[in-house]
């Protein structure tokens, strides 16, 4: 069982978080900026970048968090809402 990246909200049944730095938000942003899919999110101490100062990579994420990242990524891909460089 992974100790890092545990999403307490999903364990107790809260809806998927879309706040800045969440897995959903980071997936959505990666698609928007056309960076490709690379599951990660930010969390940890409040007040840091993206609402937390710790970056969690895919190997530190739960299956649920990876699904949330991919939901954000795929939602933006379906919307075709990309940064106009």
N, CA, C and O atoms as a Maestro MAE file, in Angstrom:
{
 s_m_m2io_version
 :::
 2.0.0
}

f_m_ct {
 s_m_title
 :::
 protein
 m_atom[340] {
  # First column is atom index #
  i_m_mmod_type
  r_m_x_coord
  r_m_y_coord
  r_m_z_coord
  i_m_residue_number
  s_m_chain_name
  s_m_pdb_residue_name
  s_m_pdb_atom_name
  i_m_atomic_number
  :::
  1 25 0.843 -1.188 0.000 1 A "UNK " " N  " 7
  2 3 0.000 0.000 0.000 1 A "UNK " " CA " 6
  3 2 0.878 1.237 0.000 1 A "UNK " " C  " 6
  4 15 1.856 1.309 0.744 1 A "UNK " " O  " 8
  5 25 0.535 2.204 -0.825 2 A "UNK " " N  " 7
  6 3 1.318 3.428 -0.922 2 A "UNK " " CA " 6
  7 2 1.008 4.341 0.259 2 A "UNK " " C  " 6
  8 15 -0.153 4.512 0.631 2 A "UNK " " O  " 8
  9 25 2.029 4.914 0.835 3 A "UNK " " N  " 7
  10 3 1.847 5.849 1.941 3 A "UNK " " CA " 6
  11 2 1.717 7.283 1.440 3 A "UNK " " C  " 6
  12 15 0.977 8.074 2.025 3 A "UNK " " O  " 8
  13 25 2.418 7.627 0.375 4 A "UNK " " N  " 7
  14 3 2.332 8.969 -0.192 4 A "UNK " " CA " 6
  15 2 1.211 9.023 -1.206 4 A "UNK " " C  " 6
  16 15 0.902 8.019 -1.849 4 A "UNK " " O  " 8
  17 25 0.610 10.167 -1.354 5 A "UNK " " N  " 7
  18 3 -0.402 10.348 -2.369 5 A "UNK " " CA " 6
  19 2 -1.770 9.808 -2.007 5 A "UNK " " C  " 6
  20 15 -2.639 9.705 -2.873 5 A "UNK " " O  " 8
  21 25 -1.983 9.460 -0.749 6 A "UNK " " N  " 7
  22 3 -3.298 8.964 -0.344 6 A "UNK " " CA " 6
  23 2 -4.281 10.127 -0.348 6 A "UNK " " C  " 6
  24 15 -4.038 11.158 0.279 6 A "UNK " " O  " 8
  25 25 -5.369 9.959 -1.043 7 A "UNK " " N  " 7
  26 3 -6.390 10.996 -1.158 7 A "UNK " " CA " 6
  27 2 -7.520 10.678 -0.184 7 A "UNK " " C  " 6
  28 15 -8.404 9.877 -0.488 7 A "UNK " " O  " 8
  29 25 -7.486 11.305 0.979 8 A "UNK " " N  " 7
  30 3 -8.461 11.033 2.030 8 A "UNK " " CA " 6
  31 2 -9.884 11.323 1.547 8 A "UNK " " C  " 6
  32 15 -10.812 10.591 1.891 8 A "UNK " " O  " 8
  33 25 -10.064 12.384 0.751 9 A "UNK " " N  " 7
  34 3 -11.408 12.724 0.286 9 A "UNK " " CA " 6
  35 2 -12.035 11.574 -0.495 9 A "UNK " " C  " 6
  36 15 -13.220 11.291 -0.320 9 A "UNK " " O  " 8
  37 25 -11.264 10.908 -1.352 10 A "UNK " " N  " 7
  38 3 -11.847 9.813 -2.134 10 A "UNK " " CA " 6
  39 2 -12.142 8.606 -1.255 10 A "UNK " " C  " 6
  40 15 -13.071 7.847 -1.532 10 A "UNK " " O  " 8
  41 25 -11.361 8.426 -0.202 11 A "UNK " " N  " 7
  42 3 -11.586 7.301 0.697 11 A "UNK " " CA " 6
  43 2 -12.907 7.452 1.435 11 A "UNK " " C  " 6
  44 15 -13.629 6.475 1.627 11 A "UNK " " O  " 8
  45 25 -13.224 8.671 1.849 12 A "UNK " " N  " 7
  46 3 -14.456 8.881 2.608 12 A "UNK " " CA " 6
  47 2 -15.632 9.271 1.728 12 A "UNK " " C  " 6
  48 15 -16.718 9.541 2.242 12 A "UNK " " O  " 8
  49 25 -15.443 9.308 0.419 13 A "UNK " " N  " 7
  50 3 -16.555 9.471 -0.500 13 A "UNK " " CA " 6
  51 2 -16.869 10.892 -0.940 13 A "UNK " " C  " 6
  52 15 -17.971 11.136 -1.431 13 A "UNK " " O  " 8
  53 25 -15.949 11.843 -0.787 14 A "UNK " " N  " 7
  54 3 -16.191 13.191 -1.278 14 A "UNK " " CA " 6
  55 2 -16.027 13.203 -2.793 14 A "UNK " " C  " 6
  56 15 -15.327 12.355 -3.345 14 A "UNK " " O  " 8
  57 25 -16.667 14.159 -3.472 15 A "UNK " " N  " 7
  58 3 -16.524 14.222 -4.927 15 A "UNK " " CA " 6
  59 2 -15.094 14.591 -5.326 15 A "UNK " " C  " 6
  60 15 -14.320 15.104 -4.517 15 A "UNK " " O  " 8
  61 25 -14.765 14.322 -6.572 16 A "UNK " " N  " 7
  62 3 -13.438 14.621 -7.098 16 A "UNK " " CA " 6
  63 2 -13.141 16.110 -6.960 16 A "UNK " " C  " 6
  64 15 -13.962 16.954 -7.318 16 A "UNK " " O  " 8
  65 25 -11.973 16.415 -6.445 17 A "UNK " " N  " 7
  66 3 -11.551 17.797 -6.277 17 A "UNK " " CA " 6
  67 2 -10.998 18.328 -7.589 17 A "UNK " " C  " 6
  68 15 -10.263 17.636 -8.294 17 A "UNK " " O  " 8
  69 25 -11.358 19.556 -7.907 18 A "UNK " " N  " 7
  70 3 -10.845 20.200 -9.108 18 A "UNK " " CA " 6
  71 2 -10.065 21.462 -8.753 18 A "UNK " " C  " 6
  72 15 -9.830 22.311 -9.612 18 A "UNK " " O  " 8
  73 25 -9.660 21.587 -7.478 19 A "UNK " " N  " 7
  74 3 -8.933 22.778 -7.053 19 A "UNK " " CA " 6
  75 2 -7.553 22.837 -7.708 19 A "UNK " " C  " 6
  76 15 -7.040 21.834 -8.204 19 A "UNK " " O  " 8
  77 25 -6.974 24.018 -7.697 20 A "UNK " " N  " 7
  78 3 -5.673 24.239 -8.328 20 A "UNK " " CA " 6
  79 2 -4.628 23.335 -7.695 20 A "UNK " " C  " 6
  80 15 -4.459 23.336 -6.475 20 A "UNK " " O  " 8
  81 25 -3.941 22.582 -8.500 21 A "UNK " " N  " 7
  82 3 -2.918 21.664 -8.027 21 A "UNK " " CA " 6
  83 2 -3.390 20.231 -7.883 21 A "UNK " " C  " 6
  84 15 -2.574 19.324 -7.720 21 A "UNK " " O  " 8
  85 25 -4.710 20.011 -7.941 22 A "UNK " " N  " 7
  86 3 -5.261 18.660 -7.796 22 A "UNK " " CA " 6
  87 2 -4.908 17.811 -9.017 22 A "UNK " " C  " 6
  88 15 -4.528 18.357 -10.053 22 A "UNK " " O  " 8
  89 25 -5.026 16.495 -8.913 23 A "UNK " " N  " 7
  90 3 -4.751 15.656 -10.085 23 A "UNK " " CA " 6
  91 2 -5.587 16.058 -11.308 23 A "UNK " " C  " 6
  92 15 -5.065 16.123 -12.421 23 A "UNK " " O  " 8
  93 25 -6.878 16.326 -11.103 24 A "UNK " " N  " 7
  94 3 -7.748 16.737 -12.216 24 A "UNK " " CA " 6
  95 2 -7.216 18.023 -12.853 24 A "UNK " " C  " 6
  96 15 -7.092 18.111 -14.074 24 A "UNK " " O  " 8
  97 25 -6.904 19.011 -12.023 25 A "UNK " " N  " 7
  98 3 -6.417 20.308 -12.504 25 A "UNK " " CA " 6
  99 2 -5.120 20.170 -13.280 25 A "UNK " " C  " 6
  100 15 -4.956 20.793 -14.329 25 A "UNK " " O  " 8
  101 25 -4.189 19.356 -12.773 26 A "UNK " " N  " 7
  102 3 -2.899 19.186 -13.451 26 A "UNK " " CA " 6
  103 2 -3.072 18.460 -14.782 26 A "UNK " " C  " 6
  104 15 -2.386 18.791 -15.749 26 A "UNK " " O  " 8
  105 25 -3.977 17.471 -14.853 27 A "UNK " " N  " 7
  106 3 -4.246 16.804 -16.119 27 A "UNK " " CA " 6
  107 2 -4.843 17.760 -17.129 27 A "UNK " " C  " 6
  108 15 -4.458 17.767 -18.298 27 A "UNK " " O  " 8
  109 25 -5.793 18.570 -16.670 28 A "UNK " " N  " 7
  110 3 -6.425 19.547 -17.532 28 A "UNK " " CA " 6
  111 2 -5.393 20.536 -18.066 28 A "UNK " " C  " 6
  112 15 -5.407 20.870 -19.251 28 A "UNK " " O  " 8
  113 25 -4.503 21.004 -17.201 29 A "UNK " " N  " 7
  114 3 -3.470 21.963 -17.607 29 A "UNK " " CA " 6
  115 2 -2.470 21.331 -18.573 29 A "UNK " " C  " 6
  116 15 -2.066 21.975 -19.541 29 A "UNK " " O  " 8
  117 25 -2.064 20.086 -18.332 30 A "UNK " " N  " 7
  118 3 -1.125 19.439 -19.244 30 A "UNK " " CA " 6
  119 2 -1.711 19.328 -20.644 30 A "UNK " " C  " 6
  120 15 -0.998 19.516 -21.630 30 A "UNK " " O  " 8
  121 25 -3.002 19.023 -20.741 31 A "UNK " " N  " 7
  122 3 -3.653 18.966 -22.044 31 A "UNK " " CA " 6
  123 2 -3.737 20.361 -22.660 31 A "UNK " " C  " 6
  124 15 -3.434 20.536 -23.840 31 A "UNK " " O  " 8
  125 25 -4.143 21.349 -21.872 32 A "UNK " " N  " 7
  126 3 -4.288 22.727 -22.363 32 A "UNK " " CA " 6
  127 2 -2.983 23.226 -22.982 32 A "UNK " " C  " 6
  128 15 -2.988 23.824 -24.058 32 A "UNK " " O  " 8
  129 25 -1.874 22.980 -22.301 33 A "UNK " " N  " 7
  130 3 -0.568 23.427 -22.790 33 A "UNK " " CA " 6
  131 2 0.099 22.404 -23.718 33 A "UNK " " C  " 6
  132 15 1.247 22.584 -24.125 33 A "UNK " " O  " 8
  133 25 -0.623 21.336 -24.046 34 A "UNK " " N  " 7
  134 3 -0.176 20.292 -24.967 34 A "UNK " " CA " 6
  135 2 1.179 19.716 -24.555 34 A "UNK " " C  " 6
  136 15 2.074 19.530 -25.380 34 A "UNK " " O  " 8
  137 25 1.303 19.440 -23.250 35 A "UNK " " N  " 7
  138 3 2.544 18.880 -22.706 35 A "UNK " " CA " 6
  139 2 2.551 17.356 -22.717 35 A "UNK " " C  " 6
  140 15 3.571 16.747 -22.394 35 A "UNK " " O  " 8
  141 25 1.446 16.733 -23.080 36 A "UNK " " N  " 7
  142 3 1.347 15.284 -23.023 36 A "UNK " " CA " 6
  143 2 0.913 14.836 -21.637 36 A "UNK " " C  " 6
  144 15 0.912 15.620 -20.689 36 A "UNK " " O  " 8
  145 25 0.550 13.588 -21.535 37 A "UNK " " N  " 7
  146 3 0.036 13.022 -20.292 37 A "UNK " " CA " 6
  147 2 1.196 12.552 -19.413 37 A "UNK " " C  " 6
  148 15 1.979 11.688 -19.806 37 A "UNK " " O  " 8
  149 25 1.290 13.140 -18.213 38 A "UNK " " N  " 7
  150 3 2.316 12.774 -17.241 38 A "UNK " " CA " 6
  151 2 1.716 12.965 -15.850 38 A "UNK " " C  " 6
  152 15 1.924 14.003 -15.222 38 A "UNK " " O  " 8
  153 25 0.970 11.963 -15.364 39 A "UNK " " N  " 7
  154 3 0.240 12.126 -14.104 39 A "UNK " " CA " 6
  155 2 1.110 12.620 -12.948 39 A "UNK " " C  " 6
  156 15 2.183 12.083 -12.671 39 A "UNK " " O  " 8
  157 25 0.609 13.661 -12.286 40 A "UNK " " N  " 7
  158 3 1.240 14.247 -11.110 40 A "UNK " " CA " 6
  159 2 0.229 15.199 -10.475 40 A "UNK " " C  " 6
  160 15 -0.812 15.485 -11.067 40 A "UNK " " O  " 8
  161 25 0.526 15.679 -9.300 41 A "UNK " " N  " 7
  162 3 -0.270 16.729 -8.663 41 A "UNK " " CA " 6
  163 2 0.565 17.374 -7.575 41 A "UNK " " C  " 6
  164 15 1.638 16.881 -7.225 41 A "UNK " " O  " 8
  165 25 0.062 18.488 -7.037 42 A "UNK " " N  " 7
  166 3 0.736 19.194 -5.951 42 A "UNK " " CA " 6
  167 2 -0.121 19.130 -4.700 42 A "UNK " " C  " 6
  168 15 -1.344 19.251 -4.771 42 A "UNK " " O  " 8
  169 25 0.510 18.941 -3.573 43 A "UNK " " N  " 7
  170 3 -0.193 18.890 -2.292 43 A "UNK " " CA " 6
  171 2 0.777 19.191 -1.178 43 A "UNK " " C  " 6
  172 15 1.871 19.705 -1.412 43 A "UNK " " O  " 8
  173 25 0.377 18.874 0.023 44 A "UNK " " N  " 7
  174 3 1.258 19.102 1.164 44 A "UNK " " CA " 6
  175 2 0.915 20.381 1.883 44 A "UNK " " C  " 6
  176 15 -0.259 20.684 2.099 44 A "UNK " " O  " 8
  177 25 1.927 21.134 2.255 45 A "UNK " " N  " 7
  178 3 1.747 22.332 3.068 45 A "UNK " " CA " 6
  179 2 0.936 23.390 2.333 45 A "UNK " " C  " 6
  180 15 1.184 23.678 1.162 45 A "UNK " " O  " 8
  181 25 -0.020 23.955 3.026 46 A "UNK " " N  " 7
  182 3 -0.839 25.031 2.458 46 A "UNK " " CA " 6
  183 2 0.025 26.260 2.217 46 A "UNK " " C  " 6
  184 15 0.997 26.502 2.932 46 A "UNK " " O  " 8
  185 25 -0.336 27.017 1.218 47 A "UNK " " N  " 7
  186 3 0.353 28.258 0.931 47 A "UNK " " CA " 6
  187 2 1.504 28.108 -0.045 47 A "UNK " " C  " 6
  188 15 2.068 29.112 -0.480 47 A "UNK " " O  " 8
  189 25 1.866 26.895 -0.400 48 A "UNK " " N  " 7
  190 3 2.928 26.679 -1.367 48 A "UNK " " CA " 6
  191 2 2.390 26.814 -2.782 48 A "UNK " " C  " 6
  192 15 1.218 27.140 -2.971 48 A "UNK " " O  " 8
  193 25 3.235 26.567 -3.779 49 A "UNK " " N  " 7
  194 3 2.752 26.655 -5.155 49 A "UNK " " CA " 6
  195 2 1.638 25.646 -5.408 49 A "UNK " " C  " 6
  196 15 1.699 24.517 -4.923 49 A "UNK " " O  " 8
  197 25 0.647 26.040 -6.148 50 A "UNK " " N  " 7
  198 3 -0.492 25.188 -6.490 50 A "UNK " " CA " 6
  199 2 -1.215 24.678 -5.251 50 A "UNK " " C  " 6
  200 15 -1.770 23.580 -5.284 50 A "UNK " " O  " 8
  201 25 -1.227 25.427 -4.178 51 A "UNK " " N  " 7
  202 3 -1.931 25.014 -2.975 51 A "UNK " " CA " 6
  203 2 -1.147 24.055 -2.111 51 A "UNK " " C  " 6
  204 15 -1.634 23.650 -1.055 51 A "UNK " " O  " 8
  205 25 0.021 23.688 -2.511 52 A "UNK " " N  " 7
  206 3 0.874 22.803 -1.724 52 A "UNK " " CA " 6
  207 2 2.280 22.823 -2.280 52 A "UNK " " C  " 6
  208 15 2.488 23.159 -3.446 52 A "UNK " " O  " 8
  209 25 3.232 22.471 -1.462 53 A "UNK " " N  " 7
  210 3 4.615 22.604 -1.885 53 A "UNK " " CA " 6
  211 2 5.247 21.287 -2.324 53 A "UNK " " C  " 6
  212 15 6.399 21.272 -2.755 53 A "UNK " " O  " 8
  213 25 4.522 20.197 -2.223 54 A "UNK " " N  " 7
  214 3 5.091 18.904 -2.562 54 A "UNK " " CA " 6
  215 2 4.517 18.418 -3.888 54 A "UNK " " C  " 6
  216 15 3.301 18.380 -4.072 54 A "UNK " " O  " 8
  217 25 5.398 18.048 -4.804 55 A "UNK " " N  " 7
  218 3 4.956 17.501 -6.082 55 A "UNK " " CA " 6
  219 2 4.943 15.982 -5.956 55 A "UNK " " C  " 6
  220 15 5.949 15.371 -5.597 55 A "UNK " " O  " 8
  221 25 3.797 15.381 -6.254 56 A "UNK " " N  " 7
  222 3 3.635 13.938 -6.227 56 A "UNK " " CA " 6
  223 2 3.641 13.424 -7.659 56 A "UNK " " C  " 6
  224 15 2.828 13.845 -8.481 56 A "UNK " " O  " 8
  225 25 4.558 12.515 -7.951 57 A "UNK " " N  " 7
  226 3 4.671 11.920 -9.278 57 A "UNK " " CA " 6
  227 2 3.781 10.674 -9.353 57 A "UNK " " C  " 6
  228 15 3.235 10.230 -8.343 57 A "UNK " " O  " 8
  229 25 3.645 10.123 -10.546 58 A "UNK " " N  " 7
  230 3 2.736 8.998 -10.782 58 A "UNK " " CA " 6
  231 2 3.008 7.819 -9.848 58 A "UNK " " C  " 6
  232 15 2.062 7.181 -9.387 58 A "UNK " " O  " 8
  233 25 4.261 7.515 -9.560 59 A "UNK " " N  " 7
  234 3 4.560 6.373 -8.700 59 A "UNK " " CA " 6
  235 2 4.195 6.609 -7.243 59 A "UNK " " C  " 6
  236 15 4.268 5.693 -6.425 59 A "UNK " " O  " 8
  237 25 3.801 7.841 -6.917 60 A "UNK " " N  " 7
  238 3 3.378 8.188 -5.560 60 A "UNK " " CA " 6
  239 2 1.866 8.403 -5.481 60 A "UNK " " C  " 6
  240 15 1.343 8.763 -4.426 60 A "UNK " " O  " 8
  241 25 1.174 8.186 -6.582 61 A "UNK " " N  " 7
  242 3 -0.258 8.447 -6.656 61 A "UNK " " CA " 6
  243 2 -1.060 7.161 -6.525 61 A "UNK " " C  " 6
  244 15 -0.604 6.081 -6.902 61 A "UNK " " O  " 8
  245 25 -2.262 7.301 -5.981 62 A "UNK " " N  " 7
  246 3 -3.181 6.173 -5.921 62 A "UNK " " CA " 6
  247 2 -3.807 5.972 -7.303 62 A "UNK " " C  " 6
  248 15 -3.732 6.855 -8.158 62 A "UNK " " O  " 8
  249 25 -4.416 4.827 -7.513 63 A "UNK " " N  " 7
  250 3 -5.122 4.577 -8.777 63 A "UNK " " CA " 6
  251 2 -6.213 5.620 -8.983 63 A "UNK " " C  " 6
  252 15 -6.420 6.086 -10.104 63 A "UNK " " O  " 8
  253 25 -6.909 5.990 -7.919 64 A "UNK " " N  " 7
  254 3 -7.974 7.001 -8.000 64 A "UNK " " CA " 6
  255 2 -7.418 8.352 -8.458 64 A "UNK " " C  " 6
  256 15 -8.029 9.023 -9.289 64 A "UNK " " O  " 8
  257 25 -6.281 8.745 -7.927 65 A "UNK " " N  " 7
  258 3 -5.679 10.022 -8.312 65 A "UNK " " CA " 6
  259 2 -5.244 10.007 -9.773 65 A "UNK " " C  " 6
  260 15 -5.377 11.013 -10.470 65 A "UNK " " O  " 8
  261 25 -4.732 8.887 -10.234 66 A "UNK " " N  " 7
  262 3 -4.346 8.780 -11.638 66 A "UNK " " CA " 6
  263 2 -5.587 8.863 -12.524 66 A "UNK " " C  " 6
  264 15 -5.548 9.490 -13.583 66 A "UNK " " O  " 8
  265 25 -6.680 8.241 -12.104 67 A "UNK " " N  " 7
  266 3 -7.940 8.338 -12.850 67 A "UNK " " CA " 6
  267 2 -8.424 9.784 -12.894 67 A "UNK " " C  " 6
  268 15 -8.925 10.234 -13.925 67 A "UNK " " O  " 8
  269 25 -8.283 10.517 -11.792 68 A "UNK " " N  " 7
  270 3 -8.694 11.919 -11.755 68 A "UNK " " CA " 6
  271 2 -7.831 12.765 -12.683 68 A "UNK " " C  " 6
  272 15 -8.339 13.638 -13.386 68 A "UNK " " O  " 8
  273 25 -6.527 12.506 -12.685 69 A "UNK " " N  " 7
  274 3 -5.624 13.211 -13.603 69 A "UNK " " CA " 6
  275 2 -6.076 12.961 -15.048 69 A "UNK " " C  " 6
  276 15 -6.209 13.900 -15.834 69 A "UNK " " O  " 8
  277 25 -6.309 11.699 -15.385 70 A "UNK " " N  " 7
  278 3 -6.704 11.357 -16.750 70 A "UNK " " CA " 6
  279 2 -8.070 11.939 -17.103 70 A "UNK " " C  " 6
  280 15 -8.306 12.295 -18.258 70 A "UNK " " O  " 8
  281 25 -8.972 12.040 -16.128 71 A "UNK " " N  " 7
  282 3 -10.281 12.664 -16.382 71 A "UNK " " CA " 6
  283 2 -10.085 14.133 -16.766 71 A "UNK " " C  " 6
  284 15 -10.708 14.613 -17.712 71 A "UNK " " O  " 8
  285 25 -9.234 14.839 -16.046 72 A "UNK " " N  " 7
  286 3 -8.953 16.237 -16.377 72 A "UNK " " CA " 6
  287 2 -8.305 16.371 -17.742 72 A "UNK " " C  " 6
  288 15 -8.662 17.246 -18.530 72 A "UNK " " O  " 8
  289 25 -7.349 15.494 -18.011 73 A "UNK " " N  " 7
  290 3 -6.660 15.507 -19.306 73 A "UNK " " CA " 6
  291 2 -7.645 15.231 -20.439 73 A "UNK " " C  " 6
  292 15 -7.691 15.970 -21.423 73 A "UNK " " O  " 8
  293 25 -8.427 14.172 -20.298 74 A "UNK " " N  " 7
  294 3 -9.365 13.782 -21.351 74 A "UNK " " CA " 6
  295 2 -10.494 14.785 -21.527 74 A "UNK " " C  " 6
  296 15 -10.941 15.017 -22.651 74 A "UNK " " O  " 8
  297 25 -10.965 15.387 -20.435 75 A "UNK " " N  " 7
  298 3 -12.010 16.416 -20.551 75 A "UNK " " CA " 6
  299 2 -11.530 17.564 -21.432 75 A "UNK " " C  " 6
  300 15 -12.266 18.033 -22.301 75 A "UNK " " O  " 8
  301 25 -10.298 18.016 -21.210 76 A "UNK " " N  " 7
  302 3 -9.791 19.112 -22.020 76 A "UNK " " CA " 6
  303 2 -9.525 18.678 -23.459 76 A "UNK " " C  " 6
  304 15 -9.749 19.451 -24.390 76 A "UNK " " O  " 8
  305 25 -9.051 17.452 -23.645 77 A "UNK " " N  " 7
  306 3 -8.838 16.954 -25.006 77 A "UNK " " CA " 6
  307 2 -10.161 16.939 -25.782 77 A "UNK " " C  " 6
  308 15 -10.204 17.317 -26.952 77 A "UNK " " O  " 8
  309 25 -11.230 16.504 -25.125 78 A "UNK " " N  " 7
  310 3 -12.553 16.451 -25.775 78 A "UNK " " CA " 6
  311 2 -13.047 17.860 -26.101 78 A "UNK " " C  " 6
  312 15 -13.678 18.076 -27.136 78 A "UNK " " O  " 8
  313 25 -12.758 18.821 -25.214 79 A "UNK " " N  " 7
  314 3 -13.165 20.207 -25.443 79 A "UNK " " CA " 6
  315 2 -12.295 20.893 -26.486 79 A "UNK " " C  " 6
  316 15 -12.673 21.939 -27.015 79 A "UNK " " O  " 8
  317 25 -11.143 20.321 -26.785 80 A "UNK " " N  " 7
  318 3 -10.174 20.918 -27.726 80 A "UNK " " CA " 6
  319 2 -9.857 22.354 -27.333 80 A "UNK " " C  " 6
  320 15 -9.771 23.237 -28.186 80 A "UNK " " O  " 8
  321 25 -9.683 22.580 -26.039 81 A "UNK " " N  " 7
  322 3 -9.365 23.903 -25.502 81 A "UNK " " CA " 6
  323 2 -7.864 23.961 -25.260 81 A "UNK " " C  " 6
  324 15 -7.392 23.625 -24.174 81 A "UNK " " O  " 8
  325 25 -7.106 24.393 -26.283 82 A "UNK " " N  " 7
  326 3 -5.663 24.395 -26.209 82 A "UNK " " CA " 6
  327 2 -5.107 25.812 -26.239 82 A "UNK " " C  " 6
  328 15 -5.706 26.716 -26.821 82 A "UNK " " O  " 8
  329 25 -3.976 25.988 -25.614 83 A "UNK " " N  " 7
  330 3 -3.283 27.276 -25.609 83 A "UNK " " CA " 6
  331 2 -2.953 27.654 -27.050 83 A "UNK " " C  " 6
  332 15 -2.405 26.858 -27.813 83 A "UNK " " O  " 8
  333 25 -3.302 28.886 -27.399 84 A "UNK " " N  " 7
  334 3 -2.988 29.404 -28.730 84 A "UNK " " CA " 6
  335 2 -1.637 30.099 -28.679 84 A "UNK " " C  " 6
  336 15 -1.530 31.252 -28.263 84 A "UNK " " O  " 8
  337 25 -0.629 29.391 -29.103 85 A "UNK " " N  " 7
  338 3 0.729 29.933 -29.057 85 A "UNK " " CA " 6
  339 2 0.877 30.906 -30.194 85 A "UNK " " C  " 6
  340 15 1.942 31.498 -30.365 85 A "UNK " " O  " 8
  :::
 }
 m_bond[339] {
  # First column is bond index #
  i_m_from
  i_m_to
  i_m_order
  :::
  1 1 2 1
  2 2 3 1
  3 3 4 2
  4 3 5 1
  5 5 6 1
  6 6 7 1
  7 7 8 2
  8 7 9 1
  9 9 10 1
  10 10 11 1
  11 11 12 2
  12 11 13 1
  13 13 14 1
  14 14 15 1
  15 15 16 2
  16 15 17 1
  17 17 18 1
  18 18 19 1
  19 19 20 2
  20 19 21 1
  21 21 22 1
  22 22 23 1
  23 23 24 2
  24 23 25 1
  25 25 26 1
  26 26 27 1
  27 27 28 2
  28 27 29 1
  29 29 30 1
  30 30 31 1
  31 31 32 2
  32 31 33 1
  33 33 34 1
  34 34 35 1
  35 35 36 2
  36 35 37 1
  37 37 38 1
  38 38 39 1
  39 39 40 2
  40 39 41 1
  41 41 42 1
  42 42 43 1
  43 43 44 2
  44 43 45 1
  45 45 46 1
  46 46 47 1
  47 47 48 2
  48 47 49 1
  49 49 50 1
  50 50 51 1
  51 51 52 2
  52 51 53 1
  53 53 54 1
  54 54 55 1
  55 55 56 2
  56 55 57 1
  57 57 58 1
  58 58 59 1
  59 59 60 2
  60 59 61 1
  61 61 62 1
  62 62 63 1
  63 63 64 2
  64 63 65 1
  65 65 66 1
  66 66 67 1
  67 67 68 2
  68 67 69 1
  69 69 70 1
  70 70 71 1
  71 71 72 2
  72 71 73 1
  73 73 74 1
  74 74 75 1
  75 75 76 2
  76 75 77 1
  77 77 78 1
  78 78 79 1
  79 79 80 2
  80 79 81 1
  81 81 82 1
  82 82 83 1
  83 83 84 2
  84 83 85 1
  85 85 86 1
  86 86 87 1
  87 87 88 2
  88 87 89 1
  89 89 90 1
  90 90 91 1
  91 91 92 2
  92 91 93 1
  93 93 94 1
  94 94 95 1
  95 95 96 2
  96 95 97 1
  97 97 98 1
  98 98 99 1
  99 99 100 2
  100 99 101 1
  101 101 102 1
  102 102 103 1
  103 103 104 2
  104 103 105 1
  105 105 106 1
  106 106 107 1
  107 107 108 2
  108 107 109 1
  109 109 110 1
  110 110 111 1
  111 111 112 2
  112 111 113 1
  113 113 114 1
  114 114 115 1
  115 115 116 2
  116 115 117 1
  117 117 118 1
  118 118 119 1
  119 119 120 2
  120 119 121 1
  121 121 122 1
  122 122 123 1
  123 123 124 2
  124 123 125 1
  125 125 126 1
  126 126 127 1
  127 127 128 2
  128 127 129 1
  129 129 130 1
  130 130 131 1
  131 131 132 2
  132 131 133 1
  133 133 134 1
  134 134 135 1
  135 135 136 2
  136 135 137 1
  137 137 138 1
  138 138 139 1
  139 139 140 2
  140 139 141 1
  141 141 142 1
  142 142 143 1
  143 143 144 2
  144 143 145 1
  145 145 146 1
  146 146 147 1
  147 147 148 2
  148 147 149 1
  149 149 150 1
  150 150 151 1
  151 151 152 2
  152 151 153 1
  153 153 154 1
  154 154 155 1
  155 155 156 2
  156 155 157 1
  157 157 158 1
  158 158 159 1
  159 159 160 2
  160 159 161 1
  161 161 162 1
  162 162 163 1
  163 163 164 2
  164 163 165 1
  165 165 166 1
  166 166 167 1
  167 167 168 2
  168 167 169 1
  169 169 170 1
  170 170 171 1
  171 171 172 2
  172 171 173 1
  173 173 174 1
  174 174 175 1
  175 175 176 2
  176 175 177 1
  177 177 178 1
  178 178 179 1
  179 179 180 2
  180 179 181 1
  181 181 182 1
  182 182 183 1
  183 183 184 2
  184 183 185 1
  185 185 186 1
  186 186 187 1
  187 187 188 2
  188 187 189 1
  189 189 190 1
  190 190 191 1
  191 191 192 2
  192 191 193 1
  193 193 194 1
  194 194 195 1
  195 195 196 2
  196 195 197 1
  197 197 198 1
  198 198 199 1
  199 199 200 2
  200 199 201 1
  201 201 202 1
  202 202 203 1
  203 203 204 2
  204 203 205 1
  205 205 206 1
  206 206 207 1
  207 207 208 2
  208 207 209 1
  209 209 210 1
  210 210 211 1
  211 211 212 2
  212 211 213 1
  213 213 214 1
  214 214 215 1
  215 215 216 2
  216 215 217 1
  217 217 218 1
  218 218 219 1
  219 219 220 2
  220 219 221 1
  221 221 222 1
  222 222 223 1
  223 223 224 2
  224 223 225 1
  225 225 226 1
  226 226 227 1
  227 227 228 2
  228 227 229 1
  229 229 230 1
  230 230 231 1
  231 231 232 2
  232 231 233 1
  233 233 234 1
  234 234 235 1
  235 235 236 2
  236 235 237 1
  237 237 238 1
  238 238 239 1
  239 239 240 2
  240 239 241 1
  241 241 242 1
  242 242 243 1
  243 243 244 2
  244 243 245 1
  245 245 246 1
  246 246 247 1
  247 247 248 2
  248 247 249 1
  249 249 250 1
  250 250 251 1
  251 251 252 2
  252 251 253 1
  253 253 254 1
  254 254 255 1
  255 255 256 2
  256 255 257 1
  257 257 258 1
  258 258 259 1
  259 259 260 2
  260 259 261 1
  261 261 262 1
  262 262 263 1
  263 263 264 2
  264 263 265 1
  265 265 266 1
  266 266 267 1
  267 267 268 2
  268 267 269 1
  269 269 270 1
  270 270 271 1
  271 271 272 2
  272 271 273 1
  273 273 274 1
  274 274 275 1
  275 275 276 2
  276 275 277 1
  277 277 278 1
  278 278 279 1
  279 279 280 2
  280 279 281 1
  281 281 282 1
  282 282 283 1
  283 283 284 2
  284 283 285 1
  285 285 286 1
  286 286 287 1
  287 287 288 2
  288 287 289 1
  289 289 290 1
  290 290 291 1
  291 291 292 2
  292 291 293 1
  293 293 294 1
  294 294 295 1
  295 295 296 2
  296 295 297 1
  297 297 298 1
  298 298 299 1
  299 299 300 2
  300 299 301 1
  301 301 302 1
  302 302 303 1
  303 303 304 2
  304 303 305 1
  305 305 306 1
  306 306 307 1
  307 307 308 2
  308 307 309 1
  309 309 310 1
  310 310 311 1
  311 311 312 2
  312 311 313 1
  313 313 314 1
  314 314 315 1
  315 315 316 2
  316 315 317 1
  317 317 318 1
  318 318 319 1
  319 319 320 2
  320 319 321 1
  321 321 322 1
  322 322 323 1
  323 323 324 2
  324 323 325 1
  325 325 326 1
  326 326 327 1
  327 327 328 2
  328 327 329 1
  329 329 330 1
  330 330 331 1
  331 331 332 2
  332 331 333 1
  333 333 334 1
  334 334 335 1
  335 335 336 2
  336 335 337 1
  337 337 338 1
  338 338 339 1
  339 339 340 2
  :::
 }
}
